[in-house]
Amino acid sequence: MLIGGLFNIFLPFKQTLIGMFFGFSLFFLVRMVTNGKLGLGDAKYAAFLGGILGLKLWLASVLFASLGGLAAY
């Protein structure tokens, strides 16, 4: 039951849109700052994950992916 609460697949539409907006916006901003060194596909994929996970879980996944990349470096 705890795992089902963490991975709720039935998000309200508003949370889905907010997750997609912030997912795309953050990666698109990074793309603009780095003059296109980050591809637009990364921003689209971040929007997709934001829509599926919602904002809170998307932020957690970006944090843990960043920490994992730092540890592997």
GUBALO-641253 format. One record per residue: residue number from 1; x, y, z of N, C-alpha, C in turn. Coordinates in steps of 0.2 Angstrom, whole numbers. Atoms other than C-alpha are relative to their C-alpha. Layout:
<sites>
 pos  n_c1  n_c2  n_c3 ca_c1 ca_c2 ca_c3  c_c1  c_c2  c_c3
 NUM     X     Y     Z     X     Y     Z     X     Y     Z
...
</sites>
This chain:
<sites>
 pos  n_c1  n_c2  n_c3 ca_c1 ca_c2 ca_c3  c_c1  c_c2  c_c3
   1     4    -6     0     0     0     0     4     6     0
   2    -5    -6     0    15    12     3     2     1    -6
   3    -3    -1     7    22     9   -14    -5     2    -4
   4     6    -3     4     5    12   -22    -1     7     1
   5     1    -8    -2     4    29   -13     6     4    -3
   6    -6    -3     3    22    33   -19    -1     1    -8
   7     1     0     7    18    29   -37    -7     0    -2
   8     7    -1     2     1    35   -40    -1     1    -7
   9     0    -1     7    -3    33   -58    -6     4    -2
  10     6    -3     1   -19    42   -57     1     7     2
  11    -1    -6    -2   -13    60   -56    -6     5    -3
  12     5    -5     3   -26    75   -58     3     3    -6
  13    -2    -3     6   -25    84   -74     5     6     1
  14    -4    -6    -2   -18   100   -66     7    -2     2
  15    -6     2    -2    -4    91   -58     4    -3    -6
  16    -4     2     6     1    83   -74     2     6    -5
  17    -2    -6     4     1   100   -83     6     3     3
  18    -5    -4    -3    11   108   -70     7    -4     0
  19    -6     4     0    24    93   -70     3     1    -7
  20    -2     0     7    25    94   -89     3     7    -1
  21    -2    -7     1    27   113   -89     7     1     4
  22    -6    -1    -3    41   113   -76     6    -4    -2
  23    -5     5     3    50    98   -83     2     3    -7
  24    -3    -3     7    51   106  -101     3     7     2
  25    -2    -7    -1    54   124   -94     8    -1     3
  26    -6     0    -3    69   119   -83     6    -3    -6
  27    -5     2     5    78   109   -97     0     4    -6
  28    -1    -5     5    74   122  -110     4     6     2
  29    -4    -5    -3    81   135   -99     8    -2    -1
  30    -7     2     0    97   125   -98     2     0    -7
  31    -2     0     7    97   123  -117     1     7    -2
  32    -1    -6     2    96   141  -119     6     3     3
  33    -6    -2    -3   110   145  -107     6    -3    -3
  34    -5     3     2   121   133  -114     1     0    -8
  35     0    -1     7   118   138  -132    -1    -6    -4
  36     2     6     4   110   122  -138     4    -6     1
  37    -4     6    -1   122   110  -131    -4    -6     3
  38     5     5    -3   108   101  -122    -6    -1    -6
  39     5     1     5    96    94  -135    -7     1     2
  40     7    -1    -1    78    98  -137    -4    -6     2
  41     3     7    -2    74    79  -135     0    -1     7
  42     0     1    -7    80    80  -117    -6     4     3
  43     6    -4    -2    67    94  -114    -6    -3    -1
  44     7     4     2    53    84  -122     0    -6     5
  45     0     6    -4    58    69  -112    -1     2     7
  46     2    -3    -6    58    79   -96    -7     2     1
  47     7    -1     0    41    85  -100    -4    -6     0
  48     4     6     0    35    68  -103     0    -3     7
  49    -1     2    -7    42    62   -86    -4     4     5
  50     4    -4    -4    34    77   -78    -7    -1     0
  51     7     1     1    18    73   -85    -2    -7     4
  52     1     6    -3    19    55   -79     0     0     8
  53    -1     0    -7    26    58   -62    -3     5     5
  54     2    -6    -4    20    75   -57     6     3     3
  55    -5    -5    -2    30    89   -50     5    -3     5
  56    -4     2    -5    36    82   -34     4    -6    -1
  57    -5     6     2    42    65   -40     4     1    -6
  58    -4    -2     5    49    73   -55     6     3     3
  59    -6    -3    -4    60    84   -44     4    -5     3
  60    -4     5    -3    65    69   -34     4    -4    -5
  61    -4     4     5    70    59   -49     6     4    -3
  62    -5    -4     2    80    74   -56     6     0     5
  63    -5    -1    -5    89    76   -40     4    -7     1
  64    -3     7    -1    93    57   -38     4    -1    -6
  65    -4     1     6    99    56   -56     6     5     0
  66    -6    -4     0   110    71   -54     5    -2     6
  67    -4     3    -5   117    64   -38     4    -6    -2
  68    -3     6     2   120    47   -46     5     2    -6
  69    -5    -2     5   129    56   -61     6     3     3
  70    -6    -3    -4   140    66   -48     4    -6     3
  71    -3     5    -3   144    50   -39     4    -5    -5
  72    -4     4     5   149    41   -55     6     4    -4
  73    -6    -4     3   160    55   -61     6     0     4
</sites>
